Amino acid sequence: MLAGYFWEILVETSRFIRRRQFGYGYRVLVMQILFTGVEALGVIAIISLALGVVIIVQGSSILPQFGQGKLVYTILITIITRELGPILTAFIIIARSGTAIATELGNAIVSHEIEAYVSFGINPIAYLIVPRFLGVTLSLVLLNLYFNLFGLLGSFLVTQFIYPLQMQEYLFNLLQTLKTQDVLSSLVKSITFGIIISTTATYYGFKVERSTTEIPQVAIKAVGRSFILCILADAVITLVYYV
């Protein structure tokens, strides 16, 4: 059932992109990007800065004692770009947007808004789900890039007040360590997580039938399933990367 629902989303998404409509669906897309992406910039920046600073300070202090000073750059790329960056961003989006989407759609069903769309011949998936699907996925990709920017560069600036480093040396070693596969892995993960979160949240939002008491239940299910699916997808993509 979920596979069929996802396929219908893909079909309507292709139609949405081809017709380039700038009506209600476009407004929903813009609002979803603002809520999912722009409003999450603050918490993403704080987490990525803190993570980057801890890695740089601890790595630069401990690793040179074992003659492995440059290993800190490998750890930075592995943790921030390839592993924790995408998954932590996904967790934040699940907690914020996944819950909100499932709740919003559940309320729309209880208040009979979905029935009104259908009665006017409007496909709810095309006008309600597709903009959220695109908005969450695009926002997650951009937030992941933002996480990397703050984690790798912003944290370096903060670190200067704690453990000064040469900027030219830092950037040179960082770029030498960063590989195309690392960027592709991070990008694939963020796209996959965005698809999982948006599809799961909207799917469970539509599971509400008639009572408002069902809304928090489906929201909890949407969050739980999204966490599980994202972790499984992360494990699979990481395994493919190393194989």
C-alpha positions as CSV (number, residue, x, y, z in Angstrom):
1,M,0.0,0.0,0.0
2,L,2.8,2.4,0.9
3,A,4.6,1.5,-2.4
4,G,1.5,2.3,-4.4
5,Y,1.1,5.6,-2.5
6,F,4.8,6.5,-3.2
7,W,4.4,5.6,-6.9
8,E,1.4,8.0,-7.2
9,I,3.4,10.7,-5.6
10,L,6.2,10.2,-8.2
11,V,3.6,10.4,-11.0
12,E,2.0,13.6,-9.7
13,T,5.4,15.1,-9.0
14,S,6.4,14.6,-12.6
15,R,3.2,16.3,-13.7
16,F,3.7,19.1,-11.2
17,I,7.2,19.8,-12.5
18,R,6.2,19.6,-16.2
19,R,3.3,22.0,-16.0
20,R,5.2,24.5,-13.8
21,Q,2.1,25.7,-12.1
22,F,2.4,28.8,-10.0
23,G,-1.0,28.4,-8.2
24,Y,-1.9,27.0,-4.8
25,G,0.6,24.1,-5.1
26,Y,3.5,26.5,-5.7
27,R,2.5,28.5,-2.6
28,V,2.4,25.3,-0.5
29,L,5.9,24.4,-1.9
30,V,7.3,27.8,-0.9
31,M,5.8,27.7,2.5
32,Q,7.1,24.2,3.1
33,I,10.6,25.3,2.2
34,L,10.3,28.3,4.5
35,F,9.1,26.1,7.4
36,T,11.4,23.1,6.9
37,G,14.5,24.9,5.6
38,V,14.7,28.5,6.7
39,E,13.3,28.1,10.2
40,A,15.7,25.2,10.9
41,L,18.8,27.2,10.0
42,G,19.5,28.2,13.6
43,V,19.4,24.8,15.2
44,I,21.4,23.3,12.3
45,A,24.1,25.9,12.7
46,I,24.4,25.4,16.4
47,I,24.7,21.6,16.2
48,S,27.1,21.6,13.3
49,L,29.3,24.3,14.9
50,A,29.5,22.4,18.2
51,L,30.2,19.1,16.5
52,G,33.0,20.7,14.3
53,V,34.6,22.5,17.2
54,V,34.7,19.4,19.4
55,I,36.3,17.3,16.6
56,I,38.9,20.0,15.7
57,V,39.9,20.8,19.2
58,Q,40.0,17.2,20.4
59,G,41.6,15.8,17.3
60,S,44.3,18.6,17.1
61,S,45.1,18.1,20.7
62,I,45.3,14.3,20.9
63,L,46.2,12.9,17.4
64,P,49.6,14.7,17.1
65,Q,50.7,12.8,20.2
66,F,50.5,9.6,18.1
67,G,52.0,11.2,14.9
68,Q,48.5,11.3,13.2
69,G,47.8,15.0,13.2
70,K,46.3,15.0,9.7
71,L,43.9,12.3,10.6
72,V,41.7,15.0,12.1
73,Y,40.7,16.0,8.6
74,T,39.6,12.5,7.7
75,I,37.6,12.4,10.9
76,L,35.9,15.7,10.0
77,I,35.0,14.6,6.5
78,T,33.8,11.2,7.7
79,I,31.7,12.4,10.6
80,I,30.3,15.7,9.3
81,T,30.1,15.3,5.5
82,R,29.4,11.6,5.2
83,E,27.8,10.3,8.3
84,L,26.4,12.5,11.1
85,G,25.7,15.6,8.9
86,P,22.9,13.9,6.8
87,I,21.4,11.8,9.6
88,L,21.4,14.6,12.2
89,T,19.8,16.9,9.7
90,A,17.2,14.3,8.9
91,F,16.4,13.8,12.6
92,I,15.8,17.5,13.1
93,I,13.5,17.6,10.1
94,I,11.6,14.5,11.3
95,A,11.1,16.2,14.7
96,R,10.0,19.5,13.2
97,S,8.4,19.0,9.8
98,G,7.5,15.3,10.0
99,T,5.3,15.8,13.0
100,A,3.8,19.1,11.6
101,I,2.9,17.5,8.2
102,A,1.2,14.5,9.7
103,T,-0.7,16.7,12.1
104,E,-1.7,19.2,9.5
105,L,-3.0,16.5,7.1
106,G,-4.8,14.7,9.9
107,N,-6.6,18.0,10.8
108,A,-7.5,18.5,7.1
109,I,-9.2,15.1,7.0
110,V,-11.1,15.6,10.3
111,S,-12.3,19.1,9.1
112,H,-13.4,17.6,5.8
113,E,-11.0,19.7,3.8
114,I,-9.8,16.7,1.8
115,E,-13.4,15.8,0.9
116,A,-13.9,19.4,-0.4
117,Y,-10.9,19.1,-2.7
118,V,-12.2,15.8,-4.1
119,S,-15.7,17.2,-4.6
120,F,-14.2,20.0,-6.7
121,G,-12.3,17.5,-8.8
122,I,-8.9,18.4,-7.2
123,N,-6.4,15.6,-6.6
124,P,-5.3,16.0,-2.9
125,I,-1.9,14.3,-3.7
126,A,-1.2,16.8,-6.5
127,Y,-2.1,19.9,-4.5
128,L,-1.2,18.9,-0.9
129,I,1.3,16.1,-1.0
130,V,3.6,16.8,-3.9
131,P,4.5,20.4,-2.8
132,R,5.4,19.0,0.7
133,F,7.3,16.1,-0.9
134,L,9.4,18.5,-3.0
135,G,9.7,21.1,-0.2
136,V,11.0,18.6,2.4
137,T,13.4,16.9,0.0
138,L,14.8,20.1,-1.4
139,S,15.1,21.6,2.1
140,L,16.9,18.6,3.5
141,V,19.5,18.7,0.7
142,L,20.1,22.4,1.2
143,L,20.2,22.0,5.0
144,N,22.8,19.2,4.6
145,L,25.0,21.5,2.6
146,Y,24.5,24.2,5.2
147,F,25.4,21.7,8.0
148,N,28.6,20.9,6.1
149,L,29.5,24.6,5.6
150,F,29.1,25.4,9.3
151,G,30.6,22.2,10.5
152,L,33.8,22.4,8.3
153,L,34.3,26.1,7.9
154,G,32.3,27.9,10.6
155,S,33.7,25.6,13.4
156,F,37.2,26.4,12.2
157,L,36.6,30.2,12.8
158,V,35.2,29.4,16.3
159,T,38.1,27.2,17.0
160,Q,40.6,30.0,16.5
161,F,39.5,31.4,19.9
162,I,40.3,28.1,21.6
163,Y,43.0,26.3,19.5
164,P,44.5,28.6,16.8
165,L,45.3,26.9,13.4
166,Q,46.7,28.1,10.1
167,M,43.8,28.8,7.8
168,Q,45.7,27.9,4.6
169,E,46.9,24.7,6.1
170,Y,43.5,23.8,7.3
171,L,41.7,24.4,4.0
172,F,44.5,22.7,2.0
173,N,44.4,19.5,4.1
174,L,40.6,19.6,4.2
175,L,40.3,19.8,0.4
176,Q,42.9,17.1,-0.1
177,T,40.9,14.8,2.2
178,L,37.5,15.5,0.7
179,K,36.7,13.1,-2.1
180,T,33.9,13.1,-4.8
181,Q,32.5,9.9,-3.2
182,D,32.1,11.7,0.1
183,V,30.0,14.5,-1.5
184,L,28.0,12.0,-3.5
185,S,27.3,9.9,-0.5
186,S,26.1,12.9,1.5
187,L,23.9,14.1,-1.4
188,V,22.4,10.6,-1.9
189,K,21.7,10.3,1.8
190,S,20.0,13.7,2.1
191,I,17.8,13.1,-1.0
192,T,16.8,9.6,0.3
193,F,16.1,10.9,3.8
194,G,14.0,13.7,2.4
195,I,11.9,11.3,0.3
196,I,11.5,9.0,3.3
197,I,10.4,11.7,5.7
198,S,7.9,13.4,3.4
199,T,6.4,10.2,2.1
200,T,6.0,8.7,5.6
201,A,4.7,11.8,7.2
202,T,2.0,12.4,4.5
203,Y,1.1,8.7,4.4
204,Y,0.4,8.6,8.1
205,G,-1.4,11.9,8.0
206,F,-3.9,10.4,5.6
207,K,-4.4,7.5,7.9
208,V,-6.6,9.7,10.2
209,E,-10.2,8.7,9.6
210,R,-12.7,10.7,11.7
211,S,-11.5,11.6,15.2
212,T,-9.1,14.3,16.4
213,T,-7.7,11.8,19.0
214,E,-6.2,9.9,16.1
215,I,-4.0,12.8,15.0
216,P,-1.3,12.6,17.8
217,Q,-1.3,8.8,17.3
218,V,-0.5,9.0,13.6
219,A,2.0,11.8,14.3
220,I,3.9,9.5,16.7
221,K,3.8,6.7,14.2
222,A,5.1,8.9,11.4
223,V,8.0,10.1,13.5
224,G,8.9,6.6,14.7
225,R,8.7,5.0,11.2
226,S,10.7,7.9,9.7
227,F,13.5,7.4,12.3
228,I,13.6,3.7,11.6
229,L,13.6,4.0,7.8
230,C,16.2,6.7,7.8
231,I,18.5,4.7,10.0
232,L,18.1,1.6,7.8
233,A,18.6,3.7,4.6
234,D,21.7,5.3,6.1
235,A,23.1,1.8,7.0
236,V,22.5,0.5,3.4
237,I,24.0,3.6,1.7
238,T,27.1,3.5,4.0
239,L,27.5,-0.2,3.3
240,V,27.3,0.4,-0.4
241,Y,29.9,3.2,-0.1
242,Y,32.4,1.0,1.7
243,V,31.8,-2.1,-0.5
